[in-house]
């Protein structure tokens, strides 16, 4: 009897996976159909870049923002102190691009758990423009990024926009595996949410927002205790009646090389954070990885293999729609055979994300509260 119940549960999960995968394909087509209008009146833009050390590819990442083909923009950098080695990289690029206005801020130690939010708060105060492009140091952008987001923000109703990203791994198997997951699974969930309920949140390492909006929701100081500050920013903006969008501009997320232990901690931190940011959406992730349930179903009831096969085929179609059509990702085209392995790892991480309330971030251990806030518990 128990086996029969399990079979029907697995069948329901796989049926849901097929429906979800079809929604991904439709959602990808809808996103591809929307493009911003021509840019008629460029507005000044302030690019905000929090920095902490010199990571792999940092200089090329930052150079892609100095080299933007846009008439009026400035770049603000924030470090904790002027001894940070990233300062030398910024100074070299200043000499290479003398016409780009640059502000370099030394913020000191953050008074809140989220150091990135504190840096953004300081840079937002110093920014000269109303339109802010907040981008992590591991992002590499196309030369037309600023022009495209400026065109999108010609709509006065738009307050916050998330740029989709294509993960580019370093020379590490585990970072390659994670990049495959990011490019086939993560964005798929965002596209489906956009299709079903509209964008009511912001995610990712490159977000565009109006400075006036930041002030109206209480400033970055309100976000300092939240781990997923990007998600909360978009959530509060939507709740305040501001438009939230998924941008048409794809950026590259250079995730670097990671060993197994570092990668596992990163995945678990992401899972536990997501469970608190979007509890219902986290439960819904059971439909995004059909391979483990499909294998279990075939093991228990081999005659049901056609349903398992259909679910896996639908997963492939969804992965192609996102990685191939939306992100134009060459990695997944070359390493497509890693998708099943990534799905298994992702499924295990998803289960692990239901347990535990602590995360490790930049060598420090934090406690995660149910509402997404977090606090420092100890340093390693």
Secondary structure, DSSP 8 states (H G I E B T S, - for coil): -HHHHHHHHHHHHHHHHHHHHHHHHHHHHHHHH-------S---EEEEEE--S--TTHHHHHHHHHT---SSEEEEEEESSTT-THHHHHHHHHHHTTTSEEEEEE--S-SSS-HHHHHHHHHHHH---SEEEEE-TTEE--TTHHHHHHHHTTSTTEEEEE--EEEEE-S-HHHHHHHHHIIIIIHHHHHHHHHHH------SSEEEEEHHHHHHTT-GGGGTTBS-HHHHHHHHHHHTT-EEEE-S--EEEEEE---HHHHHHHHHHHHHHHHHH-HHHHHHGGGS-HHHHHHHHHHH-GGGHHHHHHHHHHHHHHHIIIIIIIS--HHHHHSGGGHHHHHHHHHHHHHHTTS-SEEEETTEEEEE-TTSBEEEEEE-
